[in-house]
């Protein structure tokens, strides 16, 4: 069965978001890489929110939109300080 462009995009977003989330967790866990960990987490949350929208999974959308807002506030704090 041939995949649609949306399915291919979702596959890429899903795995790129997963990779960025793992980088974020690793950097945060070892307390290195600030503020790169915040940017990785923000990008991962945005990508997973898009995946949730494509899949029509409200729970995935909600958790990742909230995470995006929290990471976004962290980015704003970093910029202002």
HUQUIJO-V194067 format. One record per residue. N is the residue number from 1. RES is the residue in one small letter. NEAR is the number of other ideal C-beta (glycine too) atoms within 12 Angstrom. D_FIRST is the distance of its C-alpha to the first C-alpha in Angstrom with 2 decimals. Layout:
n->[N & N]
res->[RES & RES]
near->[NEAR & NEAR]
d_first->[D_FIRST & D_FIRST]
This chain:
n->[1 & 2 & 3 & 4 & 5 & 6 & 7 & 8 & 9 & 10 & 11 & 12 & 13 & 14 & 15 & 16 & 17 & 18 & 19 & 20 & 21 & 22 & 23 & 24 & 25 & 26 & 27 & 28 & 29 & 30 & 31 & 32 & 33 & 34 & 35 & 36 & 37 & 38 & 39 & 40 & 41 & 42 & 43 & 44 & 45 & 46 & 47 & 48 & 49 & 50 & 51 & 52 & 53 & 54 & 55 & 56 & 57 & 58 & 59 & 60 & 61 & 62 & 63 & 64 & 65 & 66 & 67 & 68 & 69 & 70 & 71 & 72 & 73 & 74 & 75 & 76 & 77 & 78 & 79 & 80 & 81]
res->[x & x & x & x & x & x & x & x & x & x & x & x & x & x & x & x & x & x & x & x & x & x & x & x & x & x & x & x & x & x & x & x & x & x & x & x & x & x & x & x & x & x & x & x & x & x & x & x & x & x & x & x & x & x & x & x & x & x & x & x & x & x & x & x & x & x & x & x & x & x & x & x & x & x & x & x & x & x & x & x & x]
near->[4 & 6 & 11 & 11 & 11 & 15 & 16 & 14 & 19 & 25 & 20 & 19 & 30 & 26 & 18 & 22 & 33 & 21 & 19 & 30 & 30 & 18 & 25 & 32 & 17 & 18 & 22 & 23 & 12 & 13 & 9 & 13 & 18 & 19 & 21 & 21 & 28 & 29 & 25 & 31 & 35 & 32 & 29 & 34 & 35 & 28 & 32 & 37 & 30 & 27 & 30 & 27 & 21 & 24 & 20 & 11 & 18 & 13 & 14 & 25 & 22 & 17 & 20 & 34 & 22 & 18 & 30 & 28 & 19 & 18 & 31 & 22 & 17 & 26 & 25 & 15 & 14 & 17 & 12 & 8 & 9]
d_first->[0.00 & 3.80 & 6.49 & 9.61 & 12.98 & 14.25 & 11.81 & 12.77 & 16.35 & 16.43 & 15.38 & 18.19 & 20.64 & 20.16 & 20.91 & 23.58 & 25.17 & 25.25 & 26.86 & 29.39 & 30.20 & 30.95 & 33.11 & 34.90 & 35.63 & 36.86 & 39.12 & 40.47 & 41.05 & 43.10 & 44.78 & 43.94 & 42.28 & 43.53 & 42.43 & 39.23 & 38.09 & 38.54 & 36.48 & 33.65 & 33.72 & 33.81 & 30.80 & 28.82 & 29.77 & 28.81 & 25.33 & 24.81 & 26.23 & 23.63 & 20.86 & 22.71 & 22.82 & 19.08 & 18.63 & 21.68 & 23.52 & 27.17 & 28.50 & 26.52 & 27.61 & 31.21 & 31.77 & 30.39 & 32.28 & 35.41 & 34.86 & 34.42 & 37.71 & 39.48 & 38.31 & 39.19 & 42.67 & 42.98 & 42.18 & 44.77 & 47.28 & 46.73 & 47.22 & 50.38 & 52.02]
